[in-house]
Amino acid sequence: GPEGVPGGFAAWSKVETGSTLEVFFTKMRWENIVDPWFGYPSYSVQGWALANVSVPEDGVYLVRCQWASSCYVNGLAVGGDPYNNQELLTPLYLTADTNHSVAIHFVTSGYLEVKFYVQALDDKHQFPAMFNSHNTIFPQVVDGTIASPYASVVVVNTGPNRLRVTSASTDTDQMVLSLLSTTTVAPGQSQPVRLVLQQTVAEGEYTDVGFNVTVEVQDTVTGDEYSITSGQSMGVRTFMGYKGIKYTYLDFDNSVQYFMALPPNISSHGCGPAGCSVILTTHGAGVEASSAAWVGAYNHQPTAWVILPTNRAPYGTDWQQQGLANLRTSLAEASRALPGVSEEDRPMYAMNLSRIIYAGHSMGGQGCQVQATHFADVALAAACAAGWDKMERYGGYDFRTGDDLVDYRMRGVMYGSIQEYGVELHSSNLVGIPFMERYGGNDTTVPPYLPRRVARMVAQWTGDPKAVAISEVPGVGHWWGCVVDCDEIAAFLLDAAASPSLPPLKPTLDVVISNPATFGGRANMRVLQLQHAGTSARLHLERVCIAAADRSAMEAALRALPPPPQRAPSRATVAELLDKHATPASAGPCGQGLSELWIVQSFNVRRMQFYALPGRPLPALGVLLDHRYLPLGDLPVVSGDAATDAFIPAPTLLRDGAWEVDAGDEWAAVERVPATAGPARQVLQTHALYIVYGTGRGEEEAAALLQMGVLLANKLYYQSRFDLQVLSDAQYLEEEAAGSLAEVHNVLLLGTTSANRVAGRAISALGDVQVGVASEACRTKLSACTSVLSFAGGAHVYEEPGTGFLTLAPWGDGGLALVITGMDMAGGGGAPPG
C-alpha cells in the first residue's frame, strides 16, 4: 500500500466528476519501491472508490465493474470484471428517483482505471433472456469436417423468474444443432448452455462456418416462451496447420471446454513402437489458449503431440484447483480423440500417456512445475519457462493487509489448503527427471530469482549443482518469440521426445505428497490416503542390488524378520543384512546377475499401492516397507494408469498399526478416496455441480440465499467457465425425482440447517454430527438462535448465534456435498439485504 514510500499513508480523497474519473497517485515514488526481488506486489496500491449513480428511468440495467474484482451496488455484491473481458454482465432493476450507491475495490500500481458501466437494455433485449457473445465456445472445421461435437453459448437471465432452456437450433443445412440437456438459469445468472453439433454433409464437405443459433427459453413461473438468436462462427483449419486444431469436449464437470492440438509431423511409420510422446504445455496469465501467438509459438514435433489446454479461462486458477483438473481431463480426452486423425491412421498417431513432457510459460511455467512434481513418474522431461514456485511468494502474500487480522492457527488452516501446489515443498519429486528452467535475464514480470530458486532446490536434493539445465537469455524480458520452442529449449524437447524410455530412478529418492487427490505417483508408488489430512506424507526410497550368490540367503533373512508390530526389526538388524548381502544401486536398474530390493520408509501414509511402468519394473526381490518385508508376489500391484489419474481401488496396502494387504475394494465406498480427499474446494474439481439454497425460513432469507448462490455461480462462470445450476431445495428435489440431474454430481448447500432440506441429508451422512432445534435457554436469550450442532454424541455442542459450520460430506454414488450452514442467517449465509 502507500505505506511503502516515504511519507505514505492511507486517506480518502473526494472528487466530483461527470462520467469519467482519472486518479493519478502522484505522491507515490514508484522508483523507490519497484523491487526485482518481489515483482509487482511490492508496489501495488489498493483501496475503495465510492460513487452515487442515477439512471434516467426505471428498468433493468446491465451492470459491469471493469478492472475490479469486488463491486457493490446499493449494498448488493455483484460479480466484477477484473480482467476487462466483458464476460459477466449483471442485470439489476434500478429506479430513476434514487441515487444508487456504488462501491468498487481496486488494486493498482501507478494509475487507477476502474469503470462502472450501466447499460440500459435496448429493444432487441426486451425479453427476460439475452446472449452474451463474449464467451461462446465452438470447435473448428478441419479439412471440411467439424472437429468435435460440442459447443456452448451463454444465456443471461435478465428477468425476475427462473428460466428453463428448452431447445436449440441453427439455420445452416450442413449440421443439426441440439441441446445436450435441458438446463435452468436463475434470475441474474450468466449460464453456458451446452450444445451438440451433428454434421449432415459428408466428411470433408462442410463449408458453412457462419450461422445463427436460436435458443428457446420458458419462464418457469408464468409459462411464457421466448426465442433469442445470435450469430456464431467456426474457424477453419487444416490438419497440419500452424495454428493447431481447436477441439471441444465435456470437462470433469460436464461443462463444454476446449484444448488446442498440434499433431506430430510423423513419417509413414508413425511415432515408433512406444507410441507418440506428448508435450503438455500451459499458457501464461491472460492468454487465450487458441490465440495464434501462443499456439504458433510451438512447432509440429516429429514424434510428439503438442497439447495446449485452457485452464478453463485466460487467467483461470493459475493451473491449480479446477485448472489442474481441466488440464488432466484435456490430456485424457486428447489421447482418446486424437483430433483430426482418421480412423485408419489412429495406430500411427496414438499417444502414450506414460511419455509426457511438461512445458509452459509464466503462469504456465508454474503449472509446468506443478505437473512435473505431482505426476513425475510419467515424465520424460520438463521445460518450464519464466515460472514461479508458489503464488504466495510471487503474489506477495506478505504484503496483504488482511492476513494479519487472523491468528496463526486460522492462517495455517487457510494456507494449508493450498500447500499442495507449492513447488519447493515437492521439489524432491523432480530428482532424476531431465529438467530445464528458461527465462529472460531482464524479466521484471516474474523475477528471475524465482525459477533460479526452484533449480537450486532440485540441485540440492540431487546433490549435483548441474542437475537442472539453466537457460537464462541475457537482455530479454518476460516474453520473446523464441521463449518456448527454439534454440536450446527446442533441442531439449526433441531429445526428450526421442528418449527410448522413462528416466531411470536414482539410488535414493525422497517423495513428498500433500494431497492424494492431486498426486499421480512417484517411483512406482501411489499414496491413496494420509493418516492426518493437512500434513504432507513422505516416502524415502533406497534401492539396493543383491548378487545372485547372495539372493537366496538375503531373501530367507528378510522372510525371517519378525513382522511389525510383534517386534519390529531394529535399524541395526536391517543395516547388518544390507552390509552383508547388498550393494547400493546406481542410476538405472541393477546390472546383469543382480536382483533389486527397495527399502521404503513412510511418514503419514495410511493407504498406498504399487504399479509397474514400461521400462521400469518393480524390484525382483520386493520391498522392505517400514521393516515389513513384502516379496514381489505379495505386493498390491495395479496397472501403470495409477501413475496418472486413474483411481484403482484394489489391491492396496493399509497401515492401521502394521502394513497389511487389503485385496478388496469395499473400503472405497465408506472411506475417503482421492476424489473425495478434500479440502473443501474439491467440490469444484470432480463432477457436475449444483448450488442448492434453502427456502424453509421465509421469503427474505430465501431471497438472500438465492442472491448469494447467483453471485457464486457468476464468479465461477467468470473465473473458470463453470456451467452450473442454482436451485432451491424444492427445485433440486423436483429435478432429482424427474431424473434431470447428472448421475454423479456434487452439491454446494447454502442456508441454515432449519432452512435447507437438502443440507440435512448431507449432514446425516456424517454420522457423529447431529443437527437439532436450539435449546429453550438459547432461544429465550436470543430470538435468532434457531439450531444446534453437536458432535461426538453431544460431547461438543454449538448453539451460539453467528456460529457457522462448513464441512464436506459424501453425496450419492461418488459425489461430494459442501455444506455451508450455521446456527442462523449470520452464521450460515450472511445477513439478508437491507
Secondary structure, DSSP 8 states (H G I E B T S, - for coil): -GGGSTT----------SS---EE-TT--GGGT--TTT-GGGG-EEEEEEEEE--SSSEEEEEEEET-SEEEETTEEEE-BTT------EEEEE-TTS-EEEEEEEEESSEE--EEEEEE--GGG-SSEEEEEEEEE---EETTEES-SEEEEEEEE-SSS-EEEEEEEES-SSEEEEESS-EEE-TT-EEEEEEEEEE-S-TT-----EEEEEEEEEETTT--EEEEEEEEE--EE-TT-TT-EEEEEE-TTS-EEEEEEE----BTTBT-TT-EEEEEEE--TT--TT-HHHHTTS---SSEEEEE--TTSSSTTTTSTHHHHHHHHHHHHHHHH-TT--GGGHHHH-EEEEEEEEEEETHHHHHHHHHHHHSGGGEEEEEEES--S-HHHHTTGGG-SGGGGS-HHHHHHHHHTTGGG-TTTTGGGGTTS-EEEEEETT-SSS-THHHHHHHHHHHHHHT-TTSSEEEEETT--S--TTSSSSHHHHHHHHHHHH-SS-----SEEEEEES-GGG---BTTEEEEEESSTTS-EEEEEEEEEEEHHHHHHHHHHHHHS--TTT----HHHHHHHHHHHEEE--SSS--TTEEEEEEEEEESEEEEEEE-BTTB---TT-EEETTEEE-GGGS-EE-GGGGTT----SSEEEESSSEEEE--SGGGGTS--GGG---GGGGGSSSEEEEEE--TT-HHHHHHHHHHHHHHHHHHHHHH----EEEEHHHHHHHHHTT-S-SSEEEEEES-TTT-HHHHHHHHTTSSEEEEE--HHHHHH-TT--EEEEEGGGTEEE--TT-EEEEEEEETTTEEEEEEEESSHHHHT-----
